[in-house]
Structures are given as C-alpha cells and as structure tokens.
Amino acid sequence: MTQDKFNEMMNTYINEQAEKDASSWSKDARNWAESKGFIKGDDKGRTMYKKFITREEMIVVLYRVMKEKGLI
C-alpha cells in the first residue's frame, strides 16, 4: 500500500465518522454544551461528534468554556 492510498483511505474513514449521528447516552451533555455555545459545529453547523478532535478544536472548546466562566 502506498502512502497516498493510505491517506485516501484515512480521509474517507474520518469523513464517514464525521457524518455519523451522536450516541443517545450523551444527549444531555451535548444539549448542555451546545446551549452554552461550547460546541457550535463547523461552518455548515455539523457537530461531528464521532470525529476525532484536533488540538486546535480542543483549544477552541476550552477557550469558550474559560471565557464563559470569566476566567479570560
């Protein structure tokens, strides 16, 4: 397998995960986080709960929480 083929397959997997619906067990926490504005989704409003989170995305969520708490 080439690196290009692996990258293509990995991108397909990540995109498929991003399209999956969130699990029912997280509904209350998701509703809370969304109502507080901690989770806003991408430019299309997709929250992509099944996708891996990047450090960049994590920092944005932490920033929103800290700002809401008046810590920054």
Short mmCIF file of the C-alpha atoms (twelve columns), coordinates in Angstrom:
data_MODEL
# 
_entry.id   MODEL 
# 
loop_
_atom_site.group_PDB 
_atom_site.id 
_atom_site.type_symbol 
_atom_site.label_atom_id 
_atom_site.label_alt_id 
_atom_site.label_comp_id 
_atom_site.label_asym_id 
_atom_site.label_seq_id 
_atom_site.Cartn_x 
_atom_site.Cartn_y 
_atom_site.Cartn_z 
_atom_site.pdbx_PDB_model_num 
ATOM 1  C CA . MET A 1  0.000   0.000  0.000  1 
ATOM 2  C CA . THR A 2  1.303   3.444  -0.842 1 
ATOM 3  C CA . GLN A 3  1.218   6.457  1.451  1 
ATOM 4  C CA . ASP A 4  -1.177  8.183  -0.942 1 
ATOM 5  C CA . LYS A 5  -3.589  5.237  -0.830 1 
ATOM 6  C CA . PHE A 6  -3.400  5.109  2.974  1 
ATOM 7  C CA . ASN A 7  -4.074  8.855  3.178  1 
ATOM 8  C CA . GLU A 8  -7.057  8.494  0.873  1 
ATOM 9  C CA . MET A 9  -8.479  5.642  2.945  1 
ATOM 10 C CA . MET A 10 -7.900  7.509  6.214  1 
ATOM 11 C CA . ASN A 11 -9.607  10.628 4.876  1 
ATOM 12 C CA . THR A 12 -12.577 8.515  3.807  1 
ATOM 13 C CA . TYR A 13 -12.783 6.953  7.285  1 
ATOM 14 C CA . ILE A 14 -12.569 10.330 9.052  1 
ATOM 15 C CA . ASN A 15 -15.265 11.800 6.806  1 
ATOM 16 C CA . GLU A 16 -17.519 8.798  7.407  1 
ATOM 17 C CA . GLN A 17 -17.085 9.171  11.187 1 
ATOM 18 C CA . ALA A 18 -17.928 12.880 10.966 1 
ATOM 19 C CA . GLU A 19 -21.269 12.066 9.321  1 
ATOM 20 C CA . LYS A 20 -22.405 9.573  11.992 1 
ATOM 21 C CA . ASP A 21 -25.078 10.563 14.478 1 
ATOM 22 C CA . ALA A 22 -24.149 11.124 18.115 1 
ATOM 23 C CA . SER A 23 -24.936 8.379  20.636 1 
ATOM 24 C CA . SER A 24 -28.068 8.673  22.745 1 
ATOM 25 C CA . TRP A 25 -26.150 8.348  26.031 1 
ATOM 26 C CA . SER A 26 -24.522 11.764 25.514 1 
ATOM 27 C CA . LYS A 27 -27.730 13.670 24.737 1 
ATOM 28 C CA . ASP A 28 -27.947 15.672 27.994 1 
ATOM 29 C CA . ALA A 29 -24.277 16.665 27.909 1 
ATOM 30 C CA . ARG A 30 -24.465 17.573 24.208 1 
ATOM 31 C CA . ASN A 31 -27.567 19.695 24.729 1 
ATOM 32 C CA . TRP A 32 -25.873 21.498 27.628 1 
ATOM 33 C CA . ALA A 33 -22.619 22.107 25.722 1 
ATOM 34 C CA . GLU A 34 -24.466 23.344 22.656 1 
ATOM 35 C CA . SER A 35 -26.783 25.608 24.685 1 
ATOM 36 C CA . LYS A 36 -23.735 27.211 26.323 1 
ATOM 37 C CA . GLY A 37 -22.093 27.723 22.932 1 
ATOM 38 C CA . PHE A 38 -19.155 25.458 23.764 1 
ATOM 39 C CA . ILE A 39 -19.941 23.253 20.775 1 
ATOM 40 C CA . LYS A 40 -21.008 25.104 17.654 1 
ATOM 41 C CA . GLY A 41 -20.071 22.828 14.784 1 
ATOM 42 C CA . ASP A 42 -18.344 23.697 11.556 1 
ATOM 43 C CA . ASP A 43 -19.320 26.351 9.002  1 
ATOM 44 C CA . LYS A 44 -22.221 24.105 7.970  1 
ATOM 45 C CA . GLY A 45 -23.374 23.578 11.581 1 
ATOM 46 C CA . ARG A 46 -22.252 19.942 11.683 1 
ATOM 47 C CA . THR A 47 -21.111 18.991 15.187 1 
ATOM 48 C CA . MET A 48 -19.390 15.798 14.022 1 
ATOM 49 C CA . TYR A 49 -19.494 14.084 17.419 1 
ATOM 50 C CA . LYS A 50 -17.968 10.848 16.117 1 
ATOM 51 C CA . LYS A 51 -14.943 12.542 14.507 1 
ATOM 52 C CA . PHE A 52 -11.554 12.716 16.198 1 
ATOM 53 C CA . ILE A 53 -10.918 16.084 17.857 1 
ATOM 54 C CA . THR A 54 -7.795  18.005 16.946 1 
ATOM 55 C CA . ARG A 55 -5.766  20.062 19.409 1 
ATOM 56 C CA . GLU A 56 -6.953  23.145 17.576 1 
ATOM 57 C CA . GLU A 57 -10.600 22.176 18.087 1 
ATOM 58 C CA . MET A 58 -9.962  21.308 21.735 1 
ATOM 59 C CA . ILE A 59 -8.387  24.714 22.356 1 
ATOM 60 C CA . VAL A 60 -11.434 26.431 20.878 1 
ATOM 61 C CA . VAL A 61 -13.766 24.497 23.206 1 
ATOM 62 C CA . LEU A 62 -11.548 25.211 26.229 1 
ATOM 63 C CA . TYR A 63 -11.391 28.885 25.274 1 
ATOM 64 C CA . ARG A 64 -15.188 29.082 25.078 1 
ATOM 65 C CA . VAL A 65 -15.581 27.412 28.483 1 
ATOM 66 C CA . MET A 66 -12.970 29.634 30.150 1 
ATOM 67 C CA . LYS A 67 -14.449 32.760 28.583 1 
ATOM 68 C CA . GLU A 68 -17.971 31.827 29.711 1 
ATOM 69 C CA . LYS A 69 -16.652 31.325 33.260 1 
ATOM 70 C CA . GLY A 70 -14.987 34.757 33.163 1 
ATOM 71 C CA . LEU A 71 -11.527 33.296 33.545 1 
ATOM 72 C CA . ILE A 72 -10.139 35.036 30.463 1 
# 
